Amino acid sequence: MSTTLDTTPSDDLGVPAARRRSAELERSIRERPGRFRALTGDRPTGRLHLGHYFGTLHNRVRLQNLGVDMMVLVADYQVLTDRDVADRLADHVEDLVLDYMAAGIDPDRATIFTHSAIPALNQLLLPFLSLVSVAELGRNPTVKDEIAHSRQSAVSGLMFTYPVHQAADILFCKAGLVPVGQDQLPHLEVARTVARRFNSRYGTASNPVFPEPEALLSAAPLLLGTDGAKMSKSRGNAIALAATADETARLIRGAKTDADRHITYDPVARPEVSSLVLLAALCLDRDPHDVAAEIGGRGAAALKAAVTDAVNDHFAPIRARRAELARDRAHIRRVLRDGNERAGAIADATLREVRAAMNSLY
């Protein structure tokens, strides 16, 4: 077989095409959810916040409840992509699992696992790297952005190659669905490229080793942080899922608004005010224009009071569940052990199949 890399870019994952395909996938999921496996996850760098909940967690729970086989990765190795050390890693891992379960991820119906506990997954990185050129890695727009915002004084090899590591995350379990925002499409295209090239080089047309995973584009709302910038764990501008009612009220009181007293929903002209309106609307399951009209000329103080009440009411059951789960840390570790065992068995089987395809079973 040819050893020349196929560097022709795939043209079927542009945003418009991905949105059309996502709509088709949603229909198929509703009809036959059990035929789908999805891979999703987060880096354990701190507690998840409201942006995570409405952006990804809520959708994961929805897919799980529909009957999709959910693989939920705690990407502990990828903490090191933009950090010199993985500070308080064990605590962050447990906190992440607590957030998952409090939000509704059920470890009896979803597999929650960690990078570092699945050797066979990480071993796939080696043959996968041989399928991607250095130039392709350097052109990846998400990698460029991550490097530009890196906390490190020098860019590590892990930062440069983590799209291929993410390909291993997706392909080890042969996930056909990857719920993503459109900014993550370049990473998913790497996974699709790796799958296609591996199948071309080592598989057969009638028996490909890997499926080409598809993007399930999220219609996730953009929630700004309390400073008006993107909500982020690292910026200190986020409201954590685990925040108390008093902490939530304090953070929302300090949120940036503008000088116009009359409240309207206009994300382009009034992003900070509109983000607060949207947060209340999401919690209340209402149209943001209606929420804004109801507050009207009562100003930012009334808006912030309404947002605080909506957030605290909506998240009270989740926070109570999280507090209950946190009392039994041993249970969190059992959830991870069970998930790691299930994921490890899948990874071992895939690695054996890869080695057989590469004629490297000795």
C-alpha positions in Angstrom: 0.0 0.0 0.0 1.1 3.6 -0.6 2.9 5.3 2.2 2.2 8.8 0.8 0.0 10.9 3.0 -3.3 12.0 1.4 -3.2 15.7 2.2 -6.3 16.6 0.3 -8.6 18.4 2.8 -12.0 17.0 3.4 -14.7 19.5 2.2 -17.7 17.9 4.0 -17.1 19.4 7.4 -17.6 23.1 6.6 -20.0 24.8 9.0 -23.0 24.9 6.7 -22.6 21.2 5.7 -22.0 20.2 9.3 -25.2 22.0 10.4 -27.2 20.2 7.7 -25.7 16.9 8.7 -26.3 17.5 12.4 -30.0 18.0 11.7 -30.1 14.7 9.8 -28.2 13.0 12.7 -30.7 14.4 15.2 -33.5 12.8 13.3 -31.7 9.5 13.2 -30.9 9.6 16.9 -34.5 10.1 17.8 -35.5 7.1 15.6 -32.7 4.7 16.7 -30.6 6.1 19.5 -29.1 2.7 20.4 -27.1 2.5 17.2 -25.0 5.6 18.2 -22.0 6.0 20.4 -20.8 9.5 21.3 -17.5 10.7 22.8 -17.3 13.9 24.8 -15.3 15.2 27.7 -13.4 18.0 29.5 -10.0 18.8 30.9 -10.0 18.7 34.8 -8.7 22.2 35.3 -11.3 23.4 37.7 -15.0 23.2 38.5 -17.4 23.4 35.6 -19.6 26.5 35.3 -22.9 27.6 33.9 -21.5 28.0 30.4 -20.4 24.4 30.4 -23.9 23.3 31.7 -25.9 25.1 29.0 -23.1 24.6 26.3 -22.4 20.9 26.7 -23.6 19.1 29.9 -27.3 19.6 29.3 -26.9 18.2 25.8 -24.9 15.2 27.0 -27.7 14.3 29.5 -30.2 14.7 26.7 -28.4 12.2 24.5 -27.8 9.8 27.3 -31.5 9.9 28.2 -32.4 9.3 24.6 -30.4 6.1 24.7 -27.1 7.0 23.0 -24.1 5.2 24.3 -22.1 8.0 26.0 -18.3 7.9 26.6 -17.4 10.8 28.8 -13.6 11.5 29.0 -11.8 13.2 31.9 -8.9 14.4 29.8 -6.3 14.5 32.6 -3.3 14.1 30.3 -4.4 17.1 28.3 -4.2 19.4 31.3 -0.5 19.5 30.5 -1.1 21.0 27.0 -0.9 24.6 28.4 0.4 24.1 31.9 3.8 23.2 33.2 2.3 21.0 36.0 -1.0 19.4 36.6 -1.8 21.2 39.9 -4.3 19.6 42.3 -5.1 17.1 39.6 -6.8 14.4 41.8 -9.1 17.0 43.4 -10.0 18.5 40.0 -10.8 15.0 38.5 -13.1 14.2 41.4 -14.8 17.6 41.2 -15.3 17.1 37.5 -17.0 13.7 38.1 -19.2 15.3 40.8 -20.3 18.0 38.4 -21.1 15.4 35.7 -23.2 13.3 38.0 -24.9 16.2 39.7 -25.9 17.5 36.2 -27.4 14.1 35.3 -24.7 12.0 33.8 -25.6 8.5 35.0 -22.5 6.2 35.4 -24.8 3.2 34.9 -25.7 4.5 31.4 -22.6 6.4 30.5 -18.9 5.5 30.8 -16.9 8.1 32.7 -13.1 7.4 32.4 -9.7 9.1 32.5 -6.9 9.4 29.9 -4.2 8.2 32.3 -5.9 5.0 33.2 -6.3 3.7 29.6 -2.8 2.8 28.2 -4.1 1.3 25.0 -5.9 4.5 24.1 -2.7 6.5 24.5 -0.7 3.9 22.6 -2.8 4.6 19.5 -1.3 8.1 19.4 2.0 6.7 18.0 0.6 5.1 14.7 -1.9 8.0 14.4 0.9 10.6 14.4 2.5 8.8 11.5 -0.6 9.6 9.4 -0.5 13.4 9.9 2.1 15.8 8.6 3.9 18.4 10.6 2.6 21.0 8.2 -1.0 19.9 8.8 -0.5 20.2 12.6 0.9 23.6 12.2 -2.0 24.8 10.0 -4.7 23.7 12.5 -6.5 26.9 13.4 -7.5 25.7 16.9 -3.9 24.8 17.7 -2.8 28.2 16.5 -5.3 29.8 18.9 -4.3 27.6 21.8 -0.6 28.3 21.3 -1.3 32.1 21.1 -3.1 31.9 24.5 -0.8 29.3 26.1 0.4 29.9 29.6 3.7 28.2 28.9 6.9 30.1 28.1 7.5 27.5 25.4 5.1 25.4 23.4 5.3 21.7 24.4 5.1 18.8 22.0 1.8 17.8 23.6 0.3 21.2 22.7 1.3 20.7 19.1 0.0 17.2 18.8 -3.1 17.2 21.0 -5.5 17.2 18.0 -4.1 13.7 17.2 -4.5 12.7 20.8 -8.1 13.8 20.6 -8.4 11.6 17.5 -7.2 8.7 19.6 -9.9 9.6 22.2 -12.6 9.5 19.6 -11.4 6.5 17.5 -10.4 4.1 20.4 -14.1 3.5 21.1 -15.1 4.0 17.4 -17.4 6.8 18.4 -19.6 7.9 15.5 -20.8 11.1 17.1 -18.8 13.9 18.6 -20.9 16.8 20.1 -18.9 19.9 19.4 -19.2 23.6 18.8 -18.2 24.9 15.4 -14.8 26.1 16.7 -13.9 22.4 17.3 -14.6 21.3 13.8 -10.9 21.4 12.8 -10.1 19.0 15.6 -12.8 16.6 14.5 -11.5 16.9 10.9 -8.1 15.6 12.2 -9.9 12.5 13.6 -11.7 12.0 10.4 -8.5 12.3 8.4 -6.7 9.8 10.7 -9.5 7.3 10.3 -9.6 7.7 6.6 -5.8 7.4 6.2 -5.5 4.4 8.5 -8.3 2.6 6.7 -6.6 3.4 3.3 -3.2 2.3 4.4 -4.0 -0.7 6.6 -7.6 -1.7 6.1 -9.7 -2.8 3.2 -12.6 -1.1 1.4 -15.0 -3.8 2.6 -13.7 -3.9 6.2 -12.5 -0.4 7.4 -11.0 -0.4 10.9 -12.4 2.9 11.9 -15.6 4.9 11.2 -15.2 8.5 10.2 -16.8 10.3 13.2 -19.4 12.9 12.6 -19.9 16.3 14.3 -23.1 16.8 16.2 -23.1 20.6 16.2 -24.4 22.1 19.3 -26.8 25.1 19.2 -25.1 26.1 22.5 -25.7 29.6 23.6 -22.8 31.9 24.2 -22.8 33.0 27.8 -20.3 35.8 28.7 -18.5 35.9 32.0 -19.1 38.5 34.7 -16.5 40.7 33.1 -18.1 40.7 29.7 -15.5 38.3 28.2 -15.9 34.6 27.3 -16.9 32.7 30.4 -13.8 30.6 31.4 -12.5 28.7 34.4 -9.1 30.3 34.0 -10.4 33.9 33.8 -12.1 33.9 37.2 -15.3 35.3 35.6 -17.5 32.2 35.8 -20.3 31.0 38.0 -19.5 27.5 39.0 -22.2 24.8 39.1 -21.1 24.2 42.7 -21.4 27.9 43.7 -23.7 28.6 46.7 -26.8 30.8 46.3 -24.9 33.6 48.1 -21.9 33.3 45.9 -24.1 33.3 42.8 -25.8 36.5 44.0 -22.5 38.2 44.7 -21.1 37.3 41.3 -24.1 38.4 39.4 -24.3 41.7 41.3 -20.7 42.4 40.1 -21.5 41.5 36.4 -20.7 44.1 33.8 -23.7 45.8 32.1 -24.0 49.1 30.4 -25.4 52.7 30.9 -28.8 52.2 29.2 -31.4 51.7 32.0 -34.0 50.1 29.6 -33.3 46.4 29.4 -33.4 44.9 25.9 -32.2 41.7 24.3 -29.7 42.6 21.6 -26.6 40.4 21.7 -24.7 42.4 19.0 -25.3 45.9 20.4 -25.6 45.0 24.1 -23.6 41.8 24.7 -23.2 42.0 28.5 -26.8 42.8 29.2 -28.0 40.3 26.6 -25.9 37.6 28.2 -27.6 38.1 31.5 -31.0 38.1 29.9 -30.1 34.9 28.1 -29.0 33.2 31.3 -32.3 34.0 33.0 -34.2 32.9 29.9 -32.3 29.5 29.8 -33.0 28.9 33.4 -36.7 29.8 33.0 -37.1 28.1 29.6 -38.4 31.3 28.2 -37.7 33.5 25.2 -35.0 36.1 26.1 -36.9 38.9 24.4 -39.9 38.2 26.7 -37.6 38.2 29.7 -36.1 41.6 28.7 -39.5 43.1 28.0 -40.7 42.0 31.4 -37.9 43.9 33.1 -38.1 46.8 30.8 -37.1 50.2 32.3 -36.4 48.8 35.8 -32.7 48.8 35.0 -29.7 46.6 35.7 -30.4 46.0 39.4 -33.8 44.5 38.6 -32.2 42.4 35.8 -29.5 41.1 38.1 -32.1 40.2 40.8 -34.2 38.3 38.2 -31.1 36.5 36.9 -30.0 35.6 40.5 -33.5 34.2 41.3 -33.7 32.2 38.0 -30.2 30.7 38.4 -30.6 29.8 42.1 -34.0 28.2 41.5 -32.9 26.3 38.4 -29.7 24.9 39.9 -30.9 24.3 43.5 -31.6 20.6 42.8 -28.3 20.1 41.0 -26.4 21.7 43.8 -28.2 19.7 46.4 -27.4 16.5 44.5 -23.8 17.5 44.2 -23.5 18.2 47.9 -25.0 14.8 48.6 -22.6 13.0 46.2 -19.6 14.9 47.7 -20.1 13.3 51.0 -19.0 10.0 49.6 -15.7 10.5 47.8 -15.1 6.8 47.7 -18.2 6.5 45.5 -16.6 8.9 43.0 -13.5 6.8 42.8 -15.6 3.6 42.3 -17.4 5.3 39.4 -14.0 6.1 37.8 -12.7 2.6 38.4 -15.7 1.0 36.8 -15.6 3.5 33.9 -11.9 3.0 33.4 -12.4 -0.8 33.4 -15.1 -0.6 30.7 -13.1 1.9 28.6 -9.9 -0.1 29.0 -11.5 -3.2 27.6 -12.8 -1.3 24.6 -9.3 0.3 24.1 -7.5 -3.1 24.4 -9.8 -4.6 21.7 -9.2 -1.7 19.4 -5.5 -1.7 19.8 -5.4 -5.5 19.1 -7.4 -4.8 15.9 -5.0 -2.0 14.9 -1.9 -4.1 15.6 -3.5 -6.9 13.5 -4.2 -4.5 10.6 -0.6 -3.3 10.8 0.8 -6.8 11.0 2.5 -6.1 14.3 1.0 -8.9 16.4 4.1 -11.0 17.4 
